[in-house]
């Protein structure tokens, strides 16, 4: 009989991404790919073998078109009249970290695996982060840059 090969859990890498000038959706797809581990040759859909991703300068992410005023984020407290709505313009001023997390978590699987992958994303508002001991590698995402067409 043949035995099914299942890759062993490898030590996860830590990656730093500077979100300055990057488009939100393109940034989120790149982060979701890294967190899932789809860029690795031993990718297995049912395992969390991806990397840890640190996102810096979350407030400098770019939304294209008129999404700043038309995109609406909603949350519900569970009480009557507890539906809160805010546009992306308000959300990027108050809590830009939550915007990036929302975009990335929507691209991860739902269920037990997705909830365990949520811990692989660390988003910070400024340049500083407390994960220097993990020796993260800086990653450039040129395909996510927003270029102004004239």
C-alpha positions in Angstrom: 0.0 0.0 0.0 1.1 3.5 -0.7 1.3 6.1 2.1 0.0 9.6 1.7 2.7 12.2 2.0 1.9 15.0 4.4 4.5 17.7 4.8 5.7 18.4 8.3 5.1 21.8 9.9 8.0 24.0 8.9 9.2 26.9 10.9 7.3 29.9 9.8 9.0 33.0 8.3 8.2 36.5 9.4 7.7 39.1 6.7 7.3 42.9 6.9 5.3 44.8 4.4 5.2 48.6 4.2 1.6 49.5 3.1 2.6 53.1 2.0 1.0 53.7 -1.4 -0.3 50.2 -1.8 -3.8 49.4 -3.1 -5.9 47.8 -0.3 -7.3 44.9 -2.4 -4.0 44.0 -4.1 -2.2 44.2 -0.7 -4.8 41.9 0.9 -4.5 39.2 -1.8 -0.7 39.2 -1.4 -1.0 38.9 2.4 -3.6 36.2 2.2 -1.4 34.2 -0.2 1.6 34.5 2.2 -0.5 33.6 5.3 -2.0 30.5 3.6 1.5 29.4 2.4 0.5 29.1 -1.3 3.8 30.5 -2.3 5.7 27.5 -0.8 6.3 24.3 -2.7 4.9 22.2 0.1 1.5 24.0 0.2 -1.2 21.8 1.7 -4.7 23.3 1.8 -5.7 21.8 5.2 -2.5 22.9 7.0 -1.5 26.3 8.4 2.0 26.3 7.0 2.1 29.9 5.9 4.2 32.8 7.1 3.6 35.5 9.7 3.0 38.9 8.1 3.6 42.3 9.7 2.0 45.3 8.0 3.3 48.7 8.8 1.9 52.2 7.9 -1.7 50.9 7.7 -3.0 54.5 7.5 -1.2 55.1 4.2 -3.0 52.4 2.2 -4.8 53.6 -0.9 -8.4 53.0 -2.0 -8.9 53.6 -5.8 -11.9 55.3 -7.4 -14.6 56.7 -5.2 -14.4 53.9 -2.6 -13.4 56.3 0.2 -16.9 57.7 0.2 -19.0 54.7 -1.2 -17.5 51.7 0.6 -19.3 51.2 3.9 -18.2 49.1 6.8 -20.9 47.8 9.1 -20.9 46.1 12.5 -23.7 45.0 14.7 -23.7 45.0 18.5 -26.5 42.5 18.9 -28.9 45.0 20.4 -31.8 46.7 18.8 -30.6 49.8 16.9 -27.0 48.6 17.3 -26.1 48.6 13.6 -23.1 50.9 13.2 -22.1 52.1 9.7 -19.1 54.1 8.6 -17.5 55.0 5.3 -14.0 54.0 4.4 -12.9 57.6 4.8 -13.9 57.6 8.5 -12.6 54.1 9.0 -9.1 54.9 7.7 -8.9 57.8 10.1 -10.1 56.0 13.2 -8.7 52.4 12.8 -6.9 51.6 9.5 -5.6 48.4 11.0 -9.2 47.0 11.1 -9.7 47.8 7.4 -6.7 45.7 6.3 -7.6 42.9 8.7 -11.2 42.9 7.3 -10.0 42.7 3.7 -7.5 39.9 4.4 -9.8 37.8 6.7 -12.4 37.8 4.0 -9.9 36.0 1.7 -9.0 33.3 4.3 -11.0 30.1 4.7 -14.0 30.2 7.1 -13.9 27.7 10.0 -11.2 26.3 12.3 -8.3 26.7 9.9 -9.3 30.4 9.1 -9.5 31.2 12.8 -6.1 29.8 13.4 -4.7 31.8 10.5 -6.0 35.0 11.9 -3.1 35.0 14.4 -0.6 35.2 11.5 -1.4 38.8 10.6 -0.1 41.7 12.6 -1.1 45.2 11.5 0.3 48.4 12.9 -0.5 52.1 12.3 3.1 53.4 12.2 6.6 52.3 11.5 7.3 50.6 14.8 6.4 47.0 15.7 7.2 44.8 18.7 8.3 41.7 16.6 12.0 42.6 16.0 13.1 39.5 17.9 11.6 37.3 15.1 14.0 38.9 12.6 11.4 39.6 9.9 12.4 40.0 6.3 11.2 43.1 4.4 9.1 42.3 1.3 8.4 44.6 -1.6 5.1 44.2 -3.5 5.6 46.2 -6.7 2.4 44.8 -8.3 0.3 46.4 -5.5 1.6 49.9 -5.9 -0.9 52.5 -7.0 0.2 54.4 -10.1 -1.4 57.7 -10.9 -2.4 57.8 -14.6 -2.2 61.3 -16.2 
